[in-house]
Amino acid sequence: MTDVTSRIPGLRPLELARSQRLDKPRFNPVSLLLLSPTILLLAALFVLPIGYAIYLGFTNLQLIGPHSVNYSFTGYQNVGVLLSDGVFFRSVWLTLIFVVGSGAVGTTLLGLVCAIAMQNCIPAIRLVVSGLAIVAWTLPPTTIAIIWYAASTTGGIVPMMLAHPGYDLLYDQAMLIVSIANSWSLAGLAMIMFSAALKNIPTDIDEAAMLENASSWQRLMRLTVPLLKPTILTSALLMTLLSFGNFTLIYLMTAGGPSNDTNILPVYSYLQGFQFHRLGYAALLGNTIVILSALIGAFFVFIAKNRR
């Protein structure tokens, strides 16, 4: 085989071997044998359940009734119902508001503010606030739902602080309250992430900016925040995925109401499957949740690549 390097006079075999690329990807068949337990585990716990859920989304499976056992493949019938379902499209919009508004934006911003505020705080106060944030994060969703339900309904502490103790804030502003509760429950995790990232920022950069008479706001916006961009993107993606799975909080506080104001996709899928007994349609809604979460995750990865 002719090669450019072979036509160079005086090039010895050792130099020819060194001139060839050694970082080319190589495939070793033995690696498949070593990876086979992991491949089988992923297939059993992830690929097969997802494939079965996709199949159920195209059937007439019911929780109870004639099609609870003898169900059949119905093609695109459920898809046609989905495309004509006005509640579904509103549920998609509410899901985006909840997971992006309270998860990606609200929780990340709250965790960032708390971490920056605690950076130069008195150690005793920093320890107490950090402990309370971690406790809020580790509380079960049931406890969080009870706390915020009691605080935002008639006679709760929030209406009393607004000087309207008889005002049912949860009923009137349901999505706002459940979003605040979600951000409050996840802010501890975001604060831990940002606190660790702030410790990795070199102090000499901030000291150099102080020597240039840069204000605290200028140092924050032009130095700290740009250096925290990787952590911000990671936190936004993680909080979005965690908010997708925060079904218990909304279901216990509002059950998707009032008037479907908090009926996000996980709640709507549960209601369709276990209240209206339409398991096939509920499976299709679950598949939609997977697709939507994948699209949001791909969007964050796209932003991260462009940033690099």
C-alpha positions as CSV (number, residue, x, y, z in Angstrom):
1,M,0.0,0.0,0.0
2,T,1.4,3.3,-1.1
3,D,1.6,6.0,1.6
4,V,2.8,9.5,1.6
5,T,5.4,8.6,4.3
6,S,6.7,5.7,2.2
7,R,7.7,8.1,-0.6
8,I,9.9,10.1,1.8
9,P,13.5,9.1,1.2
10,G,15.6,7.9,4.1
11,L,12.5,7.3,6.4
12,R,13.3,4.2,8.5
13,P,10.6,1.6,9.5
14,L,10.6,2.9,13.1
15,E,10.0,6.4,12.0
16,L,7.3,5.2,9.7
17,A,5.5,3.5,12.6
18,R,5.8,6.6,14.6
19,S,4.4,8.7,11.8
20,Q,1.1,6.7,11.7
21,R,-1.7,7.7,14.0
22,L,-2.0,5.6,17.1
23,D,-5.1,7.3,18.6
24,K,-7.5,5.8,16.0
25,P,-10.4,4.1,17.7
26,R,-10.0,0.3,17.9
27,F,-12.7,-2.3,18.6
28,N,-11.8,-5.4,20.6
29,P,-14.5,-8.2,20.4
30,V,-13.5,-9.3,23.9
31,S,-15.0,-6.1,25.3
32,L,-18.5,-7.3,24.3
33,L,-18.0,-10.4,26.5
34,L,-16.9,-8.2,29.4
35,L,-19.8,-5.8,28.9
36,S,-22.4,-8.5,28.5
37,P,-23.6,-8.4,32.1
38,T,-24.2,-4.7,31.9
39,I,-25.9,-5.0,28.5
40,L,-28.2,-7.7,29.8
41,L,-29.0,-5.7,32.9
42,L,-29.8,-2.5,30.8
43,A,-31.9,-4.6,28.4
44,A,-33.9,-6.2,31.3
45,L,-34.4,-3.1,33.4
46,F,-34.6,-0.3,30.8
47,V,-35.0,-1.3,27.1
48,L,-37.6,-4.1,27.6
49,P,-39.9,-2.0,30.0
50,I,-39.7,1.0,27.7
51,G,-40.5,-1.1,24.6
52,Y,-43.4,-2.8,26.4
53,A,-44.7,0.6,27.5
54,I,-44.6,1.9,23.9
55,Y,-46.5,-1.2,22.8
56,L,-49.2,-0.7,25.5
57,G,-49.6,2.9,24.3
58,F,-51.1,1.5,21.0
59,T,-53.5,-0.9,22.7
60,N,-57.0,-0.7,24.3
61,L,-55.8,-2.0,27.7
62,Q,-58.1,-1.1,30.6
63,L,-57.6,-1.3,34.4
64,I,-61.1,-2.9,34.8
65,G,-63.6,-4.0,32.2
66,P,-63.7,-6.2,29.1
67,H,-60.2,-5.1,27.9
68,S,-58.4,-5.5,31.2
69,V,-57.3,-9.0,30.2
70,N,-58.2,-9.5,26.6
71,Y,-56.8,-6.3,25.2
72,S,-55.6,-5.9,21.6
73,F,-53.4,-3.7,19.4
74,T,-55.5,-0.7,18.1
75,G,-52.9,1.0,16.0
76,Y,-53.0,4.8,16.0
77,Q,-56.4,5.1,17.7
78,N,-54.9,6.4,21.0
79,V,-52.8,8.8,19.0
80,G,-55.9,10.2,17.3
81,V,-57.5,10.6,20.7
82,L,-54.3,12.3,22.0
83,L,-54.2,14.8,19.2
84,S,-57.8,15.8,19.8
85,D,-57.5,16.0,23.6
86,G,-57.5,19.7,24.6
87,V,-56.6,18.7,28.2
88,F,-53.4,17.0,27.0
89,F,-52.1,20.1,25.2
90,R,-52.9,22.2,28.3
91,S,-51.1,19.6,30.4
92,V,-48.0,19.8,28.2
93,W,-47.9,23.6,28.7
94,L,-48.4,23.3,32.5
95,T,-45.7,20.7,32.6
96,L,-43.2,23.0,30.9
97,I,-44.2,25.8,33.3
98,F,-43.7,23.5,36.3
99,V,-40.5,21.7,35.3
100,V,-38.7,24.7,33.6
101,G,-40.2,27.5,35.7
102,S,-39.9,26.0,39.2
103,G,-37.2,23.4,38.4
104,A,-34.6,24.7,35.9
105,V,-35.1,28.4,36.7
106,G,-36.6,28.8,40.1
107,T,-34.6,26.1,42.0
108,T,-31.3,26.9,40.2
109,L,-31.7,30.7,40.9
110,L,-32.7,30.1,44.6
111,G,-29.8,27.7,45.2
112,L,-27.4,30.1,43.5
113,V,-28.6,33.1,45.6
114,C,-28.4,31.1,48.8
115,A,-24.9,29.8,48.0
116,I,-23.6,33.3,47.2
117,A,-25.2,34.8,50.3
118,M,-23.7,32.1,52.5
119,Q,-20.2,32.4,51.0
120,N,-19.1,35.3,53.3
121,C,-21.6,34.8,56.0
122,I,-20.9,34.1,59.7
123,P,-19.9,30.4,60.0
124,A,-22.6,29.7,62.6
125,I,-25.4,31.2,60.4
126,R,-24.0,29.5,57.4
127,L,-24.1,26.1,59.2
128,V,-27.7,26.6,60.4
129,V,-29.0,27.8,57.0
130,S,-27.2,25.0,55.1
131,G,-28.6,22.4,57.6
132,L,-32.1,23.7,57.1
133,A,-31.8,23.6,53.3
134,I,-30.5,20.1,53.4
135,V,-33.3,19.0,55.8
136,A,-35.9,20.6,53.4
137,W,-34.3,18.6,50.5
138,T,-34.4,15.3,52.4
139,L,-38.0,15.6,53.5
140,P,-40.4,13.1,51.9
141,P,-42.7,14.6,49.3
142,T,-45.7,13.7,51.5
143,T,-44.3,15.9,54.3
144,I,-43.6,18.8,52.0
145,A,-47.1,18.6,50.5
146,I,-48.7,18.7,54.0
147,I,-46.5,21.6,55.1
148,W,-47.3,23.8,52.0
149,Y,-50.9,22.7,52.0
150,A,-51.4,23.8,55.6
151,A,-49.4,27.0,55.0
152,S,-51.2,28.2,51.9
153,T,-54.9,27.3,52.6
154,T,-57.4,29.3,54.7
155,G,-55.9,30.1,58.1
156,G,-52.4,29.2,57.0
157,I,-49.3,31.2,57.7
158,V,-49.0,32.6,54.2
159,P,-52.6,34.1,54.0
160,M,-52.0,35.5,57.6
161,M,-48.8,37.2,56.4
162,L,-50.7,38.7,53.6
163,A,-53.3,40.1,56.2
164,H,-56.0,37.9,54.6
165,P,-56.3,34.8,56.9
166,G,-59.5,33.7,55.2
167,Y,-57.9,33.7,51.7
168,D,-57.4,30.3,50.1
169,L,-54.2,31.0,48.2
170,L,-53.7,27.4,47.1
171,Y,-57.1,27.4,45.4
172,D,-56.7,30.8,43.7
173,Q,-53.0,30.4,42.7
174,A,-52.5,26.7,42.6
175,M,-49.7,26.5,40.1
176,L,-47.7,29.2,41.8
177,I,-47.9,27.5,45.2
178,V,-46.9,24.1,43.9
179,S,-44.1,25.6,42.0
180,I,-42.8,27.4,45.0
181,A,-43.1,24.2,47.1
182,N,-41.1,22.3,44.4
183,S,-38.4,25.0,44.3
184,W,-38.3,25.1,48.1
185,S,-37.9,21.3,48.3
186,L,-35.0,21.1,45.8
187,A,-33.1,24.3,46.6
188,G,-30.9,22.6,49.2
189,L,-29.4,20.3,46.5
190,A,-28.8,23.2,44.2
191,M,-27.2,25.2,47.0
192,I,-24.8,22.3,47.8
193,M,-23.7,22.2,44.1
194,F,-23.1,25.9,43.9
195,S,-21.3,26.0,47.3
196,A,-18.9,23.4,46.0
197,A,-18.4,25.3,42.7
198,L,-17.8,28.6,44.5
199,K,-15.0,27.0,46.5
200,N,-13.2,26.0,43.3
201,I,-13.1,29.6,42.0
202,P,-9.6,31.0,42.5
203,T,-9.5,33.9,45.0
204,D,-6.8,35.7,43.1
205,I,-9.3,36.5,40.3
206,D,-11.6,38.3,42.7
207,E,-8.7,40.0,44.4
208,A,-7.5,41.3,41.1
209,A,-10.9,42.7,40.3
210,M,-11.0,44.4,43.7
211,L,-7.7,46.1,42.9
212,E,-9.3,47.4,39.7
213,N,-12.0,49.0,41.9
214,A,-14.7,46.6,40.5
215,S,-17.9,46.7,42.6
216,S,-19.4,43.6,44.2
217,W,-22.1,43.5,41.5
218,Q,-19.6,43.7,38.7
219,R,-17.5,41.0,40.2
220,L,-20.6,38.8,40.6
221,M,-21.9,39.3,37.1
222,R,-18.6,39.4,35.2
223,L,-16.5,36.9,37.1
224,T,-18.5,34.6,39.4
225,V,-21.5,33.9,37.2
226,P,-19.5,33.2,34.0
227,L,-17.3,30.8,35.9
228,L,-20.3,29.0,37.3
229,K,-22.0,28.5,33.9
230,P,-21.1,24.7,33.8
231,T,-22.7,24.2,37.2
232,I,-25.7,26.3,36.3
233,L,-26.4,24.1,33.2
234,T,-25.9,21.0,35.3
235,S,-28.2,22.2,38.0
236,A,-30.9,23.3,35.5
237,L,-30.9,19.9,33.8
238,L,-30.9,18.0,37.1
239,M,-33.7,20.1,38.7
240,T,-35.7,19.7,35.5
241,L,-35.5,15.9,35.6
242,L,-36.2,15.8,39.4
243,S,-39.3,18.1,38.8
244,F,-40.6,15.7,36.2
245,G,-40.6,13.0,38.9
246,N,-42.2,15.1,41.6
247,F,-45.6,13.6,41.1
248,T,-46.5,13.1,44.7
249,L,-46.2,16.8,45.7
250,I,-48.8,18.0,43.2
251,Y,-51.1,15.0,43.5
252,L,-51.3,15.4,47.3
253,M,-51.7,19.1,47.3
254,T,-54.2,19.6,44.4
255,A,-54.7,16.3,42.6
256,G,-54.4,18.2,39.4
257,G,-57.0,20.8,40.2
258,P,-58.7,23.1,40.6
259,S,-60.1,23.1,37.1
260,N,-57.0,21.2,35.8
261,D,-54.8,24.2,36.7
262,T,-52.0,21.9,38.0
263,N,-52.8,18.9,35.8
264,I,-49.2,18.2,34.6
265,L,-48.5,15.2,32.4
266,P,-47.5,12.8,35.3
267,V,-50.7,13.6,37.1
268,Y,-52.8,13.4,34.0
269,S,-51.3,10.0,33.1
270,Y,-52.1,8.7,36.6
271,L,-55.7,10.0,36.5
272,Q,-56.3,8.4,33.0
273,G,-54.9,5.1,34.1
274,F,-56.2,4.7,37.7
275,Q,-59.3,6.9,37.8
276,F,-60.7,6.5,34.3
277,H,-59.2,3.0,33.9
278,R,-57.6,3.8,30.5
279,L,-54.2,2.1,30.9
280,G,-53.4,2.1,27.2
281,Y,-54.0,5.8,26.9
282,A,-52.1,6.4,30.2
283,A,-49.1,4.5,28.7
284,L,-49.2,6.7,25.7
285,L,-49.1,9.8,28.0
286,G,-46.2,8.2,29.8
287,N,-44.3,7.8,26.5
288,T,-45.0,11.5,25.8
289,I,-43.3,12.3,29.2
290,V,-40.2,10.3,28.2
291,I,-40.0,12.1,24.8
292,L,-40.5,15.5,26.4
293,S,-37.9,14.9,29.0
294,A,-35.5,13.7,26.3
295,L,-36.0,16.8,24.3
296,I,-35.4,19.1,27.2
297,G,-32.3,17.1,28.1
298,A,-31.0,17.4,24.5
299,F,-31.7,21.1,24.6
300,F,-29.5,21.5,27.6
301,V,-26.7,19.4,26.0
302,F,-27.0,21.6,22.9
303,I,-26.6,24.7,25.0
304,A,-23.6,23.2,26.8
305,K,-21.8,22.3,23.5
306,N,-22.4,25.8,22.1
307,R,-21.0,27.3,25.2
308,R,-17.8,25.3,24.8
